[in-house]
Every structure is written in structure tokens, then in C-alpha cells.
Amino acid sequence: MAALVLRPGCRLDGPALYHHVEQLLPPYAWPRFLRLQERLAMTETFKQQKVRLAQEGCDPACVPDPLFLLDETTKAYVPLGPALWEGVLDGRLRI
């Protein structure tokens, strides 16, 4: 998962981001999940709080931030809702 902060007034363009990731990273390094945040949570020493994010996971029922899933069939990042999450959990959707 990657945590992103968008510039004010910008929206996530799922197909464009997929194309960007496809061009710059090898397939094994593509983030399968994205989490949009208002700001990155930092410690007092200006380190990102990655452990807390990892503990929260990517269950849309538990995470308050918008989540997106890499969908290789549509070549885009798509919003991750409860139905898609259930597909990931039971193996219908392969990540």
C-alpha cells in the first residue's frame, strides 16, 4: 500500500496513475492499494508513522480514508469498497 496526499483541488485519476506506475516501476513494485490522506502523519522527529498505517490495514470498514485498488483488467486504480474487499478476502479478486 502507498499513502498519498493530493494537492488541494486535485482528484485521483486512476487510469493516469496506473499508466504512470506502469511506466516507472517493475510490476512487483506496483502498489496494490492506495490510501488518500489529508496529510501524512509524522512523529516528533518528522518520520512517517508507517507502523500505524500498516496496523490499520486496508479494510474499508475500518479505515476512514478513501482506499483504491489496482485493477489490472481495467488498467486503473478503482475505489475499494466493501464488495471489492470481500472479493479480495475470498480470493475472487487476485492481487
C-alpha positions in Angstrom: 0.0 0.0 0.0 1.0 3.6 -0.7 -0.3 6.6 1.2 -0.8 9.7 -0.9 -1.6 13.3 -0.2 -3.1 15.1 -3.2 -2.6 18.8 -3.9 -5.6 20.9 -2.9 -8.3 20.8 -5.6 -6.8 17.8 -7.3 -8.5 14.4 -7.7 -7.0 10.9 -8.2 -7.0 9.9 -11.9 -7.0 6.1 -11.6 -6.1 5.3 -15.3 -3.4 8.0 -15.5 -1.8 6.9 -12.2 -1.8 3.3 -13.4 -0.1 4.3 -16.6 2.5 6.4 -14.6 3.2 3.4 -12.3 3.4 1.0 -15.2 6.0 3.2 -17.0 8.2 3.8 -13.9 8.1 0.7 -11.8 8.6 -3.0 -12.4 5.3 -4.9 -11.8 6.4 -6.4 -8.5 6.8 -2.8 -7.1 3.3 -1.5 -8.2 1.3 -0.5 -5.1 -1.8 -2.8 -5.0 -3.6 -0.5 -2.6 -3.6 3.3 -2.3 -4.8 5.3 0.7 -5.6 9.0 0.2 -4.9 11.2 3.2 -5.4 14.8 4.1 -1.8 14.9 5.4 0.9 12.4 6.3 1.1 11.5 9.9 4.5 12.3 11.3 6.3 11.6 14.5 8.0 14.3 16.6 11.2 13.6 14.7 9.5 14.0 11.3 9.4 10.3 10.4 6.3 8.9 8.7 4.1 6.8 11.0 4.2 3.7 8.7 3.7 1.2 11.5 0.3 2.7 12.5 -0.8 2.7 8.8 0.3 -1.0 8.4 -1.6 -2.0 11.6 -4.8 -0.3 10.3 -4.5 -2.3 7.1 -6.8 -1.8 4.1 -10.2 -2.9 5.2 -12.6 -0.2 4.0 -14.9 -0.8 7.0 -12.0 0.1 9.4 -10.0 2.8 7.6 -11.6 6.3 7.4 -9.5 7.4 4.4 -10.5 6.7 0.8 -8.9 3.5 -0.5 -8.2 2.4 -4.0 -7.3 -1.0 -5.5 -5.0 -1.7 -8.5 -7.3 -3.2 -11.1 -5.2 -4.7 -13.9 -8.2 -5.7 -16.0 -9.3 -2.1 -16.4 -5.7 -0.7 -16.1 -6.7 1.8 -13.4 -6.9 2.3 -9.7 -10.5 1.9 -8.6 -12.2 2.8 -5.4 -12.1 0.0 -2.9 -15.4 -0.6 -1.3 -16.8 -3.4 0.8 -17.8 -5.6 -2.2 -14.3 -5.4 -3.8 -12.8 -6.0 -0.4 -14.9 -9.2 0.1 -13.7 -10.3 -3.3 -10.0 -9.9 -2.2 -10.6 -11.7 1.0 -12.4 -14.8 -0.5 -10.0 -15.0 -3.5 -12.3 -14.0 -6.3 -10.1 -11.0 -7.0 -6.4 -11.7 -7.3 -4.0 -9.0 -6.3 
